[in-house]
């Protein structure tokens, strides 16, 4: 439940920062809670983590630090 709330808060902050106009911030927050919306940066991050886990299982990569991915070849 806490993760849903933190994601909804982050989604609302991103909406306030990037959308041109928000009629009801409360409605955006409630919708984010109900639908499990996450800010775009979090969605991209989870996709990167999913890719890394797949690549590690395939033995393509061995580690990742920030935006740097390490392979057996360096």
CORSULVEN-V275109 format. One record per residue. RES is the residue in one small letter. BURIAL is # if it has 16 or more other ideal C-beta (glycine too) atoms within 10 Angstrom, else .. Layout:
RES&BURIAL / RES&BURIAL
This chain:
x&. / x&. / x&. / x&. / x&. / x&. / x&# / x&# / x&. / x&# / x&# / x&# / x&. / x&# / x&# / x&. / x&. / x&. / x&. / x&. / x&. / x&. / x&. / x&. / x&. / x&. / x&. / x&# / x&# / x&. / x&. / x&# / x&# / x&. / x&. / x&. / x&# / x&# / x&# / x&. / x&. / x&. / x&. / x&. / x&. / x&. / x&. / x&. / x&. / x&. / x&. / x&. / x&. / x&. / x&. / x&. / x&. / x&. / x&. / x&. / x&# / x&. / x&. / x&# / x&. / x&. / x&. / x&. / x&# / x&. / x&. / x&. / x&. / x&.
